[in-house]
Amino acid sequence: MIAANNPSLKSWVEVKENSDFPIQNLPFGVFKTEQLSPRVGVALGEYIIDLKSLHILGYFTNLPFTLDDFNSEYLNGIINKGKIATRELRERLSVLFQLDNNELQGKDHHVKQSLIKQENAQMLLPVDIRDYTDFYSSIEHATNVGTMFRDPNNALLPNWKHLPVGYHGRASSIIVSGENFHRPKGQQKPNDQDPPVFGPSKLLDFELEMAFITYPGKELGDNITTDEADDYIFGLCLFNDWSARDIQKWEYIPLGPFLAKNFASSVSPWIVPLDAFEPFRIDGPVQDVKVLPYLEYSGKKNIDIELQVSIQPENSEESVVCESNFKYMYWNMNQQLAHHTINGCNINGGDMLASGTISGPTPDSYGSMLELSWRGSKPLTLKDGAERKFINDNDTVIMRGHCKNETTRIGFGEVKSKVLPTK
């Protein structure tokens, strides 16, 4: 059997050049149509493979899945079957849709039932997320923020190079791409000498992030090592962790962000399996402070994922404001998961762990408006001539990401949300 990542693979389903969803990708999501109830699907070119239909038609014989796993509003059922099971499912789909395979190809009645045009479907939140953790793992981002708000000569806090700093976020307000939200309101203190004021956030920001979804972990009290971490990572998605900078500045001491972060976070609808990224693994940045043994790792654990952020004002075209890359992460996913569990914290199937803002070494690669406009001192000019220091009402923020080498492109589609006025 040819490996599912083999760059020579071709599908009998048409896949346009530069599509995010070639047969080497096969990301998982949940969709519905006017005729079909919510169910699990896999993207291939401009189509969605309806796994419920394929199961009913008998194409998944000997795979450890039930109809309920596919006839579901979330991916949790298949995630909870574990890495071996989902890998076998992805490999089965790869074989079934390869150009030289005739099991399904040519059976027009079956094809019509199992392939749905993406344009005719509505994508849903893919995972029932019980717990969500946000890290702070980009050294460029942490240095920029520390330079702005603290001592430029001591921008990083003493712990930063010793552990992946993180905090527990709010899972209930994670929304899927295409779902809009209202500008948050809360307390702010624009002037240090005056009492706090209450009202809509004036400094609303995006944060360019990646997130990964976990398989079920170990029992409470046990930990996952950096060597084991890949076996507990189901896949990755794009993540916009919206942030109200003015609310955060007033509230975050001593326990960190609260209302500034829990109002909305936007996630892309497709979860790309970790296996799909094997051809794009690279070495990460040199960690120049020796880490404790439980954070040591071997192999290439960073991934070369090109990332882009655009702002689209209402009734105007979008303007690219940031081009960054997931490869810049100082702390990799294996270290994040190892650190998260080293105290015995248990991980559930469908948990989400986010990278934190991903900034690169150049100003055009900074992953937030806070950095791009340098606290508002350097406004950005959009294509229509408008300026932005932060995000305005009725702006839509769009994030895209993909890996690409000489033969293959693996992408996520996009995550986009529009900011509505405060209720």
Legacy VTK file of the C-alpha trace (Angstrom):
# vtk DataFile Version 3.0
C-alpha trace
ASCII
DATASET POLYDATA
POINTS 423 float
0.000 0.000 0.000
1.288 3.464 -0.906
1.661 5.795 2.087
-1.103 8.378 2.407
1.489 11.197 2.319
3.132 9.989 -0.910
3.493 13.044 -3.170
2.855 10.947 -6.296
-0.716 10.103 -5.269
-3.500 11.321 -7.544
-7.226 11.158 -6.890
-10.065 10.342 -9.291
-11.820 13.294 -7.681
-10.714 16.504 -9.379
-8.402 18.600 -7.213
-7.421 21.974 -8.599
-3.839 23.198 -8.534
-2.987 24.973 -5.263
-6.002 23.473 -3.504
-5.590 23.215 0.270
-7.163 19.770 0.164
-5.283 17.277 -2.035
-5.492 13.552 -1.369
-2.344 13.869 0.781
-4.284 16.034 3.282
-7.710 14.515 4.084
-8.649 16.784 7.036
-11.635 16.026 9.257
-14.592 18.303 9.955
-18.330 18.325 10.640
-20.891 19.624 8.161
-24.565 19.770 7.334
-26.691 20.686 4.308
-30.345 21.507 3.736
-30.965 17.802 3.229
-28.344 16.236 5.517
-28.136 16.359 9.313
-24.761 17.151 10.974
-22.172 14.474 10.272
-18.437 13.864 9.955
-16.764 14.682 6.667
-13.318 14.808 5.097
-12.233 17.483 2.599
-10.962 16.447 -0.832
-10.579 19.193 -3.419
-13.863 21.103 -3.621
-15.789 18.209 -2.108
-16.622 16.782 1.304
-16.491 13.019 1.702
-19.573 11.985 3.715
-18.243 9.315 6.082
-21.708 8.372 7.313
-22.750 7.453 3.801
-19.569 5.479 3.135
-20.074 3.560 6.381
-23.678 2.696 5.488
-22.586 1.642 1.986
-20.065 -0.793 3.476
-16.750 0.814 2.585
-15.349 0.779 6.134
-15.489 -2.951 6.855
-12.960 -4.004 9.532
-12.456 -0.432 10.791
-13.310 0.070 14.497
-15.992 2.727 13.975
-19.755 2.691 14.435
-22.416 4.646 12.601
-22.750 6.920 15.641
-19.099 7.971 15.280
-19.901 9.484 11.868
-23.539 10.471 12.456
-22.437 13.083 14.953
-22.253 16.831 15.540
-18.608 16.494 16.630
-15.421 14.588 15.832
-15.043 13.381 19.411
-16.366 9.907 18.635
-13.635 9.136 16.119
-10.988 10.991 18.158
-11.749 8.830 21.179
-11.009 5.699 19.131
-7.339 6.717 19.263
-4.419 7.297 16.912
-4.203 3.847 15.322
-7.906 3.864 14.451
-7.952 7.354 12.901
-4.744 6.622 11.014
-6.333 3.484 9.554
-9.405 5.530 8.598
-7.313 8.153 6.817
-5.302 5.459 5.028
-8.521 3.708 3.968
-9.856 6.965 2.504
-6.550 7.519 0.725
-6.778 4.117 -0.947
-10.481 4.498 -1.798
-9.998 7.791 -3.598
-6.740 7.021 -5.406
-6.881 7.276 -9.177
-6.235 3.567 -9.792
-8.829 2.300 -7.278
-12.225 1.240 -8.641
-14.051 0.210 -5.460
-16.078 3.437 -5.391
-14.964 5.151 -8.585
-17.526 4.677 -11.342
-20.360 3.661 -9.036
-22.329 6.807 -9.744
-25.113 6.153 -7.241
-22.615 5.644 -4.392
-20.471 8.582 -5.492
-23.490 10.879 -5.529
-24.348 9.854 -1.959
-20.835 10.193 -0.576
-19.428 13.333 -2.245
-20.913 16.714 -1.346
-19.808 20.022 -2.850
-18.255 22.206 -0.149
-20.169 25.200 -1.481
-23.451 23.414 -0.677
-22.508 22.625 2.927
-22.300 24.554 6.169
-19.271 23.782 8.294
-19.815 23.429 12.046
-17.600 23.630 15.122
-15.630 20.408 14.611
-14.933 19.368 18.191
-16.826 19.398 21.476
-14.034 21.148 23.362
-14.162 20.511 27.096
-10.882 22.184 27.967
-8.779 24.776 26.202
-5.256 25.888 27.101
-3.450 28.834 25.541
0.335 28.998 25.542
2.741 31.903 25.074
5.398 30.166 22.998
6.674 32.626 20.373
9.877 34.263 21.576
9.464 37.111 19.082
5.957 37.860 20.374
6.958 37.605 24.027
9.972 39.860 23.408
7.872 42.452 21.578
5.259 42.565 24.345
7.921 42.697 27.045
9.682 45.516 25.223
6.462 47.539 24.992
5.217 47.086 28.520
8.333 46.397 30.603
12.092 46.885 30.321
13.364 46.424 26.735
16.615 45.079 28.175
14.727 42.444 30.172
11.769 41.816 27.905
11.370 38.140 28.804
10.295 37.221 32.313
12.769 34.989 34.215
10.715 31.823 33.684
10.094 32.198 29.937
13.028 30.166 28.601
12.619 27.494 31.255
9.024 26.408 30.611
6.175 26.862 28.118
4.075 29.529 29.822
0.338 28.885 29.510
-3.067 29.565 31.017
-6.499 27.957 30.956
-8.915 29.644 28.547
-12.668 29.483 28.072
-13.895 26.616 25.870
-17.561 27.630 25.717
-16.900 30.759 23.627
-14.824 29.077 20.907
-16.672 29.646 17.623
-16.248 28.207 14.139
-15.117 30.202 11.125
-17.953 32.262 9.665
-19.574 32.895 13.030
-19.481 36.558 14.010
-19.366 38.084 17.485
-20.030 41.364 19.249
-17.289 43.672 20.475
-16.705 42.937 24.170
-17.158 45.464 26.933
-15.601 45.715 30.346
-13.514 47.837 32.682
-10.588 49.835 31.306
-8.168 52.305 32.835
-6.911 54.550 30.044
-5.289 56.956 32.498
-3.286 55.686 35.455
-4.296 58.682 37.590
-8.064 58.300 37.032
-10.558 55.675 38.222
-11.467 52.845 35.811
-14.228 53.336 33.245
-16.674 50.844 31.732
-17.574 50.437 28.078
-16.817 48.720 24.772
-13.197 47.723 24.204
-11.384 50.321 22.130
-8.303 48.173 21.501
-9.750 44.963 20.036
-7.072 42.741 18.534
-6.604 39.441 16.733
-3.967 36.880 17.694
-2.584 34.627 14.974
-2.309 31.146 16.452
-2.309 27.454 15.655
-4.027 24.933 17.909
-3.896 21.166 18.250
-6.576 18.699 19.309
-5.711 15.805 21.607
-6.576 12.147 21.737
-7.572 10.769 25.175
-4.558 10.975 27.469
-3.427 9.022 30.491
-5.040 8.662 33.893
-4.962 11.498 36.391
-1.514 11.498 37.973
0.371 10.220 34.927
2.257 12.379 32.429
2.895 12.325 28.684
6.549 12.569 27.657
7.902 14.547 24.706
8.637 11.209 22.983
5.020 10.099 23.462
3.360 13.399 22.597
2.862 12.709 18.866
0.682 9.718 19.763
-1.669 12.015 21.684
-2.048 14.744 19.040
-4.951 14.198 16.631
-4.479 17.222 14.391
-4.043 20.955 13.948
-6.261 23.901 13.043
-6.009 27.657 12.579
-6.950 29.686 15.639
-7.728 33.380 16.175
-7.628 34.106 19.892
-9.343 37.508 19.948
-8.046 39.866 22.622
-9.281 43.132 24.174
-5.996 44.807 25.011
-7.387 47.675 27.084
-9.508 45.365 29.255
-6.564 43.002 29.650
-4.148 45.716 30.757
-6.356 46.623 33.744
-7.488 43.155 34.810
-4.580 40.788 34.232
-2.629 41.387 37.460
-2.283 39.088 39.373
-4.124 36.169 37.725
-3.865 36.919 34.009
-6.439 37.707 31.308
-10.121 37.062 32.001
-12.826 39.145 30.260
-10.185 40.302 27.775
-9.950 36.803 26.302
-13.069 34.779 27.128
-15.591 36.527 24.845
-14.648 34.722 21.601
-11.963 32.635 19.898
-12.375 31.570 16.268
-11.290 28.183 14.914
-11.040 26.834 11.371
-13.527 24.040 10.576
-10.995 21.523 9.248
-8.671 19.582 11.561
-5.618 18.426 9.611
-4.240 15.129 11.007
-0.743 15.317 12.440
0.332 12.556 10.037
-0.241 14.893 7.074
2.590 17.154 8.250
5.392 14.569 8.244
6.957 15.928 5.011
7.014 19.450 6.475
8.749 18.851 9.802
11.839 20.968 10.455
14.210 21.805 13.295
12.974 24.487 15.671
14.871 27.497 16.996
17.850 26.750 19.216
16.734 26.821 22.865
19.689 28.626 24.358
18.874 27.905 28.004
19.218 24.227 28.902
15.766 22.864 29.717
14.953 20.362 32.437
15.035 16.704 31.349
11.257 16.338 30.978
11.287 19.083 28.316
14.136 17.626 26.299
13.137 16.114 22.965
14.625 14.550 19.860
13.807 14.853 16.173
12.198 17.557 14.074
9.210 18.831 16.063
8.516 22.186 14.414
6.375 22.390 11.269
6.825 24.763 8.328
3.320 26.239 7.991
3.019 29.552 6.154
0.446 31.810 7.817
-1.336 34.946 6.642
-3.750 37.457 8.188
-6.000 39.870 6.288
-8.389 42.605 7.397
-11.482 43.242 5.297
-13.498 46.377 6.140
-17.202 46.251 5.385
-17.940 46.728 1.671
-14.236 46.772 0.814
-11.509 44.386 -0.314
-9.235 42.581 2.109
-5.687 43.718 2.872
-2.923 41.350 3.971
-1.416 42.731 7.176
0.713 39.817 8.404
2.695 36.921 6.925
4.224 34.627 9.523
5.095 30.948 10.016
4.452 28.269 12.629
8.120 27.240 12.333
9.123 30.206 14.502
7.678 28.664 17.681
10.308 28.488 20.437
8.359 25.880 22.409
7.012 23.046 20.246
3.796 21.063 20.691
5.571 18.070 22.225
7.073 20.275 24.922
3.738 21.999 25.525
1.924 18.699 26.053
4.721 17.289 28.208
4.689 20.394 30.396
0.877 20.447 30.605
0.832 16.905 32.011
4.045 16.770 34.057
2.085 17.483 37.246
-0.346 14.644 36.506
-2.987 16.744 34.733
-5.150 14.476 32.586
-5.905 15.237 28.929
-9.254 14.390 27.344
-10.082 13.473 23.780
-11.010 16.726 22.047
-9.064 19.090 24.302
-7.562 22.089 22.513
-4.073 23.451 23.155
-3.217 26.698 21.353
0.221 28.037 20.513
-0.145 31.614 21.613
0.449 34.476 19.182
2.857 33.492 16.394
5.204 36.332 15.486
8.226 36.159 13.260
11.464 38.175 13.276
10.332 40.976 10.925
7.626 43.620 11.462
5.435 42.227 8.665
5.395 38.836 10.438
4.075 40.060 13.787
0.944 38.124 14.712
-1.199 40.827 16.343
-2.233 44.423 15.796
-0.604 45.285 19.120
2.744 44.537 17.488
1.976 45.462 13.882
0.889 48.976 14.899
3.277 49.006 17.880
0.588 49.912 20.455
-1.113 52.169 17.913
1.919 54.370 17.246
2.372 53.072 13.669
-1.095 52.733 12.055
-1.457 50.334 9.132
-2.856 51.621 5.836
-5.296 49.259 4.102
-5.913 48.992 0.358
-8.907 51.331 0.520
-6.779 54.005 2.210
-8.261 53.499 5.677
-5.962 53.239 8.671
-6.061 50.660 11.445
-4.396 50.695 14.835
-6.665 47.931 16.112
-9.819 46.216 14.776
-12.900 48.320 14.002
-16.561 47.338 14.147
-17.682 45.480 11.001
-14.111 44.483 10.135
-13.651 40.855 9.116
-10.358 39.202 10.032
-9.301 36.278 7.833
-6.481 33.850 8.619
-5.100 31.276 6.198
-2.347 28.705 6.445
-0.675 26.007 4.380
2.455 23.916 3.968
4.060 23.656 0.557
7.044 21.902 -0.961
8.029 21.015 -4.532
5.202 18.518 -4.925
2.482 18.988 -2.318
0.403 21.694 -0.659
-1.431 20.946 2.608
-3.790 23.657 3.846
-6.503 24.493 6.344
-8.852 26.655 4.318
-9.463 29.735 6.417
-10.800 31.039 9.692
-12.756 34.281 9.453
-15.049 36.247 11.751
-16.653 39.668 11.616
-16.665 42.036 14.579
-20.189 43.336 15.239
-20.892 46.426 17.368
-21.251 45.956 21.115
-24.682 44.785 22.224
LINES 1 424
423 0 1 2 3 4 5 6 7 8 9 10 11 12 13 14 15 16 17 18 19 20 21 22 23 24 25 26 27 28 29 30 31 32 33 34 35 36 37 38 39 40 41 42 43 44 45 46 47 48 49 50 51 52 53 54 55 56 57 58 59 60 61 62 63 64 65 66 67 68 69 70 71 72 73 74 75 76 77 78 79 80 81 82 83 84 85 86 87 88 89 90 91 92 93 94 95 96 97 98 99 100 101 102 103 104 105 106 107 108 109 110 111 112 113 114 115 116 117 118 119 120 121 122 123 124 125 126 127 128 129 130 131 132 133 134 135 136 137 138 139 140 141 142 143 144 145 146 147 148 149 150 151 152 153 154 155 156 157 158 159 160 161 162 163 164 165 166 167 168 169 170 171 172 173 174 175 176 177 178 179 180 181 182 183 184 185 186 187 188 189 190 191 192 193 194 195 196 197 198 199 200 201 202 203 204 205 206 207 208 209 210 211 212 213 214 215 216 217 218 219 220 221 222 223 224 225 226 227 228 229 230 231 232 233 234 235 236 237 238 239 240 241 242 243 244 245 246 247 248 249 250 251 252 253 254 255 256 257 258 259 260 261 262 263 264 265 266 267 268 269 270 271 272 273 274 275 276 277 278 279 280 281 282 283 284 285 286 287 288 289 290 291 292 293 294 295 296 297 298 299 300 301 302 303 304 305 306 307 308 309 310 311 312 313 314 315 316 317 318 319 320 321 322 323 324 325 326 327 328 329 330 331 332 333 334 335 336 337 338 339 340 341 342 343 344 345 346 347 348 349 350 351 352 353 354 355 356 357 358 359 360 361 362 363 364 365 366 367 368 369 370 371 372 373 374 375 376 377 378 379 380 381 382 383 384 385 386 387 388 389 390 391 392 393 394 395 396 397 398 399 400 401 402 403 404 405 406 407 408 409 410 411 412 413 414 415 416 417 418 419 420 421 422
